[in-house]
Amino acid sequence: MEITDLIAVSDRPGAEFINDAETVRYGTMFLRARCFATPLMFLCFSMVHFTQAIGRGRDSFLLAVIRQLVFNIPLLFLFNHLFGEQGIVWTQLTADLFTVAVSYLIYFRIRKQEGWPVTI
């Protein structure tokens, strides 16, 4: 099953096991948010693995700290305050979006430092 398929039928998995409409609604909301966040999370992890693979453990650690401590945790508090449980659901997507941007800035800095051609 692809992510787009899962988004389209995201109300069904919860309804198969739970009869409470409110719980199914929350589960559907969480599942859809996770589906949208997954590609960005993949990009974040790819960049962490890339930096580890080329011996840049410091950059790898920095990306992990940025993802959780700089973006994810503060956004949890902020989005919870602004949007309630809806905000908490979308925090991961937003944090990963920011982390991907920082990841690619670090990536292009590494390419420049290593003397690799920088192309977009």
Backbone as a ProteinNet text record, in pm:
[ID]
protein_1_A
[PRIMARY]
MEITDLIAVSDRPGAEFINDAETVRYGTMFLRARCFATPLMFLCFSMVHFTQAIGRGRDSFLLAVIRQLVFNIPLLFLFNHLFGEQGIVWTQLTADLFTVAVSYLIYFRIRKQEGWPVTI
[TERTIARY]
85	0	89.8	62.3	139.3	84.6	164.2	122.9	-5.3	-16	-137.6	-260.3	-243.5	-355.3	-396	-295.6	-322.6	-394.3	-356.7	-423.5	-570.1	-594.9	-732.2	-822.3	-767.4	-848.8	-813.5	-757.3	-706.4	-813.4	-939.3	-1044	-1079.3	-1044.8	-1086.3	-1007.4	-873.6	-802.6	-852.5	-872.7	-921.2	-1062.1	-1146.7	-1286.5	-1300.6	-1201.3	-1206.9	-1196.8	-1132.3	-1105.5	-1176.9	-1219.1	-1276.3	-1410.9	-1509.3	-1642.9	-1670.4	-1582.3	-1603.3	-1564	-1659.9	-1637.6	-1531.3	-1527.9	-1429.2	-1286.8	-1270	-1138.5	-1095.2	-1186.4	-1156.1	-1117.4	-1186.4	-1154	-1011.3	-974.3	-837	-736	-764.4	-674.2	-655.2	-763	-756.7	-669.6	-689	-610.9	-461.9	-429	-289.9	-229.4	-302.8	-250.2	-224.5	-314.5	-293.2	-170.5	-155.1	-38.2	90.5	91.1	210.2	240.6	138.4	160.3	226.4	183.2	243.9	385.5	411.6	542.2	646.4	604.1	698.2	803.7	770.5	877.1	980.1	934.9	1028.7	1116.6	1058.3	1135.1	1241.7	1205.7	1301.5	1418.3	1389.4	1496.3	1586.2	1527.8	1607.3	1701.5	1646.6	1728.7	1834.2	1801.3	1899.9	2018.7	1992.5	2100.7	2184	2120.3	2194.3	2284.5	2232	2311.6	2423.5	2397.1	2499.3	2616	2584.7	2692	2770.5	2703.9	2774.7	2864.6	2814.3	2888.4	3017	3019	3139.9	3227.8	3197.7	3281.8	3255.7	3139.4	3102.6	3006.7	3053.7	2970.2	2917.6	2998.6	2954.8	2833.4	2838.2	2723.9	2601.6	2624.9	2515.1	2446.9	2527.7	2474.9	2400.8	2459	2396.4	2257.2	2245.4	2114.7	2012.5	2056.1	1964.5	1918.5	2011.3	1976.6	1884.6	1916.2	1831.7	1690.3	1679.4	1547.5	1461.1	1519	1439.5	1435.2	1553.4	1558.1	1528.4	1568.4	1548	1408.8	1365.3	1236.8	1123.4	1138.4	1026.3	968.8	1050.5	999	939.9	1010.7	946.8	817	814.1	691.8	576.9	607.6	502.8	431.6	508.8	449	375.1	438.7	377.7	248.7	253.9	135.8	24.3	61.3	-39.6	-110.8	-35	-93.6	-182.3	-135.7	-208.9	-326.8	-307	-406.6	-461.1	-415.9	-462	-408.7	-490.2	-443.4	-418.1	-486.9	-460.2	-315.5	-268.2	-131.6	-29.1	-55.2	38.5	54.6	-54.5	-51.1	41.8	38.1	113.9	254.1	291.6	424.5	536.3	526.3	633.9	656.1	549.3	561	635.1	596.1	657.8	803.6	831.8	969.9	1057.8	1008	1086.2	1105.4	1007.8	1022.1	1137.6	1141.3	1250.4	1384.9	1384.2	1507.9	1562	1475.2	1519.6	1589.1	1533	1595.5	1734.9	1747.4	1877.9	1972.4	1920	2001	2067.3	1990.9	2046.9	2141.8	2122.8	2222	2354.5	2346.6	2466.6	2527.7	2443.8	2491.3	2572.6	2520.6	2593	2719.9	2718.6	2840.5	2946.7	2906	2999.4	3056.6	2970.4	3017.9	3123.8	3101	3196.1	3327.6	3318	3437.4	3520	3451	3519.5	3570.3	3529.8	3572.8	3492.5	3376.5	3289.8	3215	3182.8	3106.1	2970.3	2934.9	2806.3	2711.3	2617.9	2517.6	2380.8	2284	2146.4	2062.3
-117.2	0	123.8	215.9	338.3	443.2	545.6	651	717.8	743.7	808.9	721.5	590.5	498.9	504.7	508.9	511.3	640	751.8	878.2	869.8	810.8	802.8	716.7	613.4	522.2	530.7	641.8	651.6	642.5	656.8	643	496.4	409.3	269.2	187.5	198.6	113	128.9	251.8	272.6	221.4	240.1	198.7	46.5	-24.9	-171.8	-224.7	-148.7	-197.9	-119.7	1.7	88.6	141.1	136.9	182.5	327.2	388.8	526.1	623	701.9	791.9	897	948.4	1051.1	993.8	872.9	807.7	779.4	735.6	710.5	841.1	948.8	1079.9	1121.2	1105	1137.4	1046.8	919.3	824.9	857.8	895.1	933.7	1057.8	1154.3	1277.7	1248.2	1166	1130.6	1053.2	959.7	878.6	963.5	1053.2	1141.2	1229.3	1285.2	1370	1289.7	1166.9	1082.2	1048.3	1027.1	996.9	1114.5	1234.3	1352.4	1376.4	1342.5	1367.2	1263.1	1145.1	1036	1069.6	1125.8	1158	1256.8	1353.2	1448.6	1381.9	1293.4	1219.8	1134.9	1074.9	996.5	1084.4	1204.5	1295.1	1334.1	1358.4	1391.1	1276.3	1155.5	1039.8	1011.5	1033.2	1012.8	1105.6	1228.2	1323.2	1288.7	1243.1	1199.5	1081.9	986	869.6	909.7	1002.2	1050.7	1111.1	1198.9	1263.1	1161.4	1060.8	954	876.1	846.9	763.7	829.7	962.1	1030.1	1076.6	1027.3	1057.4	1192.1	1246	1375.5	1353.6	1283.3	1252.4	1375.8	1481.4	1605.3	1664	1666.8	1717.5	1628.3	1498.5	1404.3	1429.1	1443.1	1471.1	1604.5	1704.1	1836.6	1828.4	1751.8	1737.4	1670.7	1569.8	1501.5	1596.2	1675.7	1771.9	1880.1	1929.5	2032.6	1980.9	1857.9	1800.9	1793.6	1744.3	1723.6	1846.4	1899	2004	2143.7	2169.9	2303.8	2318.5	2215.2	2227.7	2150	2020.1	1936.4	1973.2	1976.8	2001	2141.5	2247.5	2379.5	2390.3	2327.6	2331.8	2256.3	2150.2	2079.2	2173.9	2248.7	2342.6	2455.2	2511.1	2621.8	2579.9	2469.2	2424.4	2378	2318.2	2279.3	2403.9	2506.6	2631.3	2698	2699.7	2769.6	2690.1	2557.8	2478.1	2357.7	2335.7	2219.5	2089.9	1984.6	1853.7	1853.1	1936.6	1948.3	1991.4	2084.1	2132.9	2027.3	1949.7	1844.4	1744	1713.1	1616.5	1663.2	1791.1	1842.6	1891.8	1879.6	1923.2	1849.7	1718.6	1640.7	1681.7	1701.4	1745.4	1878.9	1973	2105.4	2099.8	2026.3	2013.7	1948.6	1844.7	1778.3	1867.5	1948.7	2042.3	2139.9	2195.6	2286.1	2213	2090.9	2014.5	1978.4	1946.9	1918.2	2040.8	2157.8	2280.8	2298.6	2280.6	2292.5	2182.8	2061.7	1949.8	1980.1	2037.2	2064.5	2183.9	2276.2	2381.9	2321.9	2229.8	2161.4	2076.3	2010.2	1926.9	2009.1	2124.4	2207.5	2267	2293.3	2339.3	2229.4	2105.8	1992.8	1975.7	1980.5	1966.7	2071.6	2192.2	2300	2275.2	2234.8	2208.3	2093.2	1992.4	1874.5	1897.5	2008.2	2036.6	1961.2	1910.3	1842.4	1948	1918.5	2017.9	2043.2	2167.7	2205.7	2237.5	2144.9	2165.9	2148.3	2213	2199.7	2126.9
0	0	0	-86.9	-96.1	-0.2	23.3	115.6	67.8	-62	-113.6	-92	-105.9	-79.3	67.8	153.7	296.9	337.9	275.6	305.7	265.4	149.6	98.5	186.8	247.3	328.3	476.5	519.2	655.8	764.1	728.5	829	854.2	763.9	775.6	878.3	887.2	983.6	1126.5	1172	1308.6	1328.2	1227.7	1239.2	1243.4	1194.4	1198.8	1341.5	1430	1565.4	1674.4	1642.3	1744.6	1695.3	1780.2	1742.5	1779.5	1856.8	1900.6	1789.5	1742.3	1628.2	1657.7	1777.6	1814.4	1809.8	1859.6	1856.9	1713.9	1631.3	1490	1420.7	1455.2	1396.8	1431.8	1559.3	1600.7	1531.2	1525.8	1460.1	1313.1	1247.1	1106.1	1088.4	1175.5	1168.9	1190.1	1288.3	1314.8	1198.1	1143.2	1033.2	909.5	878.4	762	781	899	926.3	913.4	964.4	954.7	808.9	729.8	587.2	515.9	546.8	484.5	535.6	661.3	721.8	681.5	641.7	614.7	509.9	394.6	298.3	353.2	431.5	489.9	595	673.4	772.6	703.2	591.4	513.2	468.6	419.9	377.3	493.8	610.8	729.5	764.9	770.5	806.3	701	575	468.2	485.9	521.8	539.7	663	769.8	888.6	852	777.8	737.5	642.6	552.7	461	537.9	634.1	709.4	792.7	845.1	917.3	823.2	705.8	610.4	561.5	556	509.2	625.3	745	860.3	924.3	902.7	961.9	1078.4	1180.1	1296.2	1366.5	1369	1433.6	1361.6	1228.7	1151.8	1168.8	1175	1195.1	1329.5	1432.3	1565.6	1567.1	1500.8	1493.7	1429.7	1322	1256.4	1348.3	1421.7	1513.9	1624.7	1676.4	1781.9	1726.3	1608.2	1546.8	1527.6	1478.8	1450.8	1577	1685.9	1806.5	1897.7	1933.5	2034.5	1980.8	1857.4	1803.6	1741.4	1669.9	1599.5	1665.4	1683.6	1724.3	1861.1	1963.4	2098.5	2112.9	2069.6	2079.4	1998.8	1879.3	1799	1865.8	1939.2	2012.8	2109.2	2184.9	2280.1	2208	2105.7	2033	1963	1888.8	1814.9	1908.2	2021.2	2118.4	2172.2	2199.7	2250.3	2145.1	2020.3	1914.9	1858.4	1841.7	1768.8	1845.4	1967.2	2043.2	1985.2	1995.9	1946.9	1796.9	1722.5	1578.2	1555.4	1636.8	1623.1	1655.8	1759.6	1798	1684.4	1617.6	1507.9	1396.6	1364	1249.5	1285.8	1412.2	1455.5	1382.7	1371.9	1309.5	1164.8	1091.6	952.8	944.2	1028.3	1026.2	1069.1	1175.9	1223.5	1117.2	1052.2	948	826.1	794.7	683.3	710.4	829.9	866.5	870.4	922.4	932.2	794.5	700.8	564.4	505.6	527.7	476.8	536.9	667.9	733.3	684	664.7	617.9	484.2	395.2	263.6	265.5	355.9	373.9	422	516.8	566.2	455.3	377.8	266.5	166.7	126.9	30.3	91.4	221.3	288.9	286.6	313.9	310.5	170	70.3	-68.5	-101.1	-57	-82.5	-8.1	118.8	198.9	142	90	35.9	-106.3	-165.8	-303	-408.7	-368.3	-464.4	-543.3	-668.2	-745.6	-681.8	-671	-613	-726.8	-751.5	-854.4	-792.4	-852.7	-800.1	-902.4
[MASK]
++++++++++++++++++++++++++++++++++++++++++++++++++++++++++++++++++++++++++++++++++++++++++++++++++++++++++++++++++++++++

